[in-house]
Amino acid sequence: MARTQGSSSDVTGPRIRDAALQLFARHGYAAVSMRQIAAEVGVQVGALYNYTSDKQSLLFNLMETHLAELIDARGERPWPEGALARLEDFVRFHIRFHLERLDAVFIAYMELRNLTPENFAAVEALRRRYEDVLETILRDGVAEGVFDVPDPKIATLAVIAMLNGVNTWYRSGGRLSLDEVETIYLDMARRAVLARAPV
């Protein structure tokens, strides 16, 4: 199929993904048609199929790309010494990375139910890779005697769920600065996992 005149794969492809991201986040995957995505980009609906095989592939690509970027960005950071320092680094990284990608985060969690079983398994595998970073930090902290978490997997999911809550309410220019929000959430995360001295 010929590409629409005036389009370019390195321009139109990202524009299609950006349009789909915004529309899925605003209206929900099920309510958005390929025709709406094409109208948002300004191309004929048939032209979309030069860049994606179908809407499901587009959704999967958005989720996979988001999680791959998350894992890569986390992996590029130096590994601080000690579990407490690593927990602080993880909390601050997680909050900042996700606040810059609100639509992608929303879709990554809210649209899982719309993935095919095969795509769901692939996305879940990527999510587990990221969760394993925090779980390792918590296990290391238990070994060091600074954390007390009977089930590191559950504690991992609980801490990440708490951190994701920032996305729902924080807005730049509000009562608290991002640094202040990070510090508050770090304190709550520490309190949730720190070993308590015997009374």
C-alpha positions in Angstrom: 0.0 0.0 0.0 1.4 3.4 -1.0 2.2 5.9 1.7 0.0 9.0 1.8 1.5 11.8 -0.2 3.5 14.2 2.0 3.8 11.7 4.8 7.0 10.4 6.2 7.5 7.3 8.3 9.7 9.0 10.9 7.2 11.8 11.3 3.8 10.2 10.7 4.5 7.1 12.8 5.3 9.0 16.0 2.3 11.3 15.3 0.0 8.3 15.1 1.4 6.9 18.4 1.0 10.3 20.1 -2.6 10.7 18.8 -3.5 7.2 19.9 -1.9 7.7 23.3 -3.9 10.9 23.9 -7.2 9.5 22.6 -6.9 6.2 24.5 -6.1 8.1 27.7 -9.0 10.6 27.2 -11.7 8.3 25.9 -10.6 4.7 26.6 -9.3 2.2 24.2 -12.6 0.6 23.4 -14.3 3.9 22.5 -11.6 5.0 20.1 -11.7 4.0 16.4 -8.9 3.9 13.9 -10.9 6.5 12.0 -10.7 8.9 15.0 -6.9 8.4 15.2 -6.5 9.1 11.5 -8.6 12.3 11.8 -6.5 13.4 14.7 -3.3 12.9 12.7 -4.8 14.3 9.5 -4.4 11.2 7.3 -6.7 8.8 5.6 -7.7 5.9 7.8 -6.1 3.5 5.3 -2.8 5.2 5.7 -2.7 4.1 9.4 -2.1 0.5 8.2 1.3 1.5 6.8 2.4 2.0 10.4 0.4 -0.5 12.4 -1.5 -3.7 11.6 -4.5 -2.9 13.8 -5.6 -1.0 16.9 -4.6 -3.8 19.2 -1.0 -3.7 17.9 -1.0 0.1 18.5 -2.1 -0.4 22.1 0.5 -3.0 22.7 3.2 -0.9 21.1 2.4 2.0 23.4 2.5 -0.2 26.5 5.6 -2.1 25.5 7.5 1.1 24.6 6.6 2.8 27.8 7.8 -0.1 29.9 10.9 -0.6 27.9 11.8 3.1 28.3 11.1 2.7 32.1 13.4 -0.3 32.4 16.2 1.3 30.3 16.1 4.5 32.2 16.2 2.7 35.5 19.0 0.5 34.3 21.1 3.5 33.3 21.2 4.9 36.9 24.1 4.1 39.2 23.4 1.6 42.0 23.9 3.4 45.3 25.6 1.7 48.2 23.2 0.2 50.8 19.5 -0.7 50.6 18.3 2.5 52.2 20.1 4.7 49.6 18.8 2.4 46.8 15.2 2.7 48.1 15.5 6.5 48.1 16.9 6.5 44.5 14.1 4.2 43.4 11.3 6.3 44.9 12.6 9.6 43.5 13.2 8.0 40.1 9.8 6.4 39.9 7.9 9.6 40.8 9.7 11.8 38.3 9.7 9.3 35.4 6.0 8.7 35.7 4.9 12.3 36.3 6.4 13.2 32.9 4.3 10.5 31.2 0.9 10.7 32.7 -1.0 9.4 29.7 1.3 6.5 29.1 1.1 5.5 32.8 -2.7 5.7 32.8 -2.9 3.4 29.7 -0.3 1.0 31.0 -2.5 0.3 34.0 -6.1 0.9 32.9 -6.0 -0.7 29.5 -4.4 -4.1 30.5 -7.9 -5.7 30.2 -8.0 -4.8 26.5 -4.8 -6.7 25.6 -5.0 -10.1 23.9 -3.7 -12.9 26.2 -0.4 -13.0 24.3 0.2 -9.3 24.5 -0.9 -9.2 28.2 1.7 -11.8 29.0 4.4 -9.8 27.3 3.5 -6.6 29.1 3.3 -8.4 32.4 6.8 -9.8 31.9 8.1 -6.3 31.4 6.3 -5.0 34.4 7.7 -7.8 36.5 11.2 -6.9 35.4 10.7 -3.4 36.8 9.1 -4.6 40.0 12.0 -7.0 40.5 14.3 -4.0 40.9 12.4 -2.8 44.0 11.9 -6.3 45.3 15.7 -6.9 45.1 16.2 -3.6 47.1 13.8 -4.8 49.8 15.3 -8.3 50.0 18.8 -6.7 50.3 17.4 -4.5 53.0 16.1 -7.5 54.9 19.5 -9.1 54.6 21.2 -6.0 55.9 18.8 -5.8 58.8 17.4 -2.4 57.9 14.1 -3.6 56.5 11.4 -5.8 57.9 9.1 -7.1 55.2 7.6 -10.6 55.7 6.7 -10.8 52.0 8.9 -8.6 49.7 6.7 -9.2 46.7 3.6 -7.9 48.4 5.6 -5.0 49.9 6.9 -4.2 46.4 3.4 -4.0 44.9 2.2 -1.9 47.9 5.0 0.7 47.6 4.7 1.0 43.8 0.9 1.4 44.1 1.5 4.2 46.7 4.0 5.9 44.4 1.7 5.7 41.5 -0.9 7.7 43.5 1.2 10.8 42.9 0.1 10.8 39.3 -3.6 11.3 40.2 -3.2 14.5 42.2 0.1 16.2 41.8 0.3 19.3 39.6 3.2 21.6 39.1 2.8 25.0 40.8 0.7 23.5 43.6 1.1 23.8 47.4 4.1 21.4 47.4 7.1 21.3 45.2 8.1 18.1 43.5 11.1 17.8 45.8 8.8 18.1 48.8 6.4 15.5 47.5 9.3 13.1 46.8 10.6 13.5 50.4 7.1 12.9 51.9 6.6 9.8 49.8 10.1 8.6 50.6 9.4 8.9 54.3 6.2 6.9 53.9 8.0 4.2 51.9 10.7 4.0 54.5 8.1 3.7 57.4 6.4 0.9 55.5 9.5 -1.3 55.3 11.9 -0.2 58.0 12.9 -2.7 60.7 11.5 -1.6 64.1 13.9 -1.7 67.1 12.7 -4.1 69.8 10.9 -2.4 72.6 
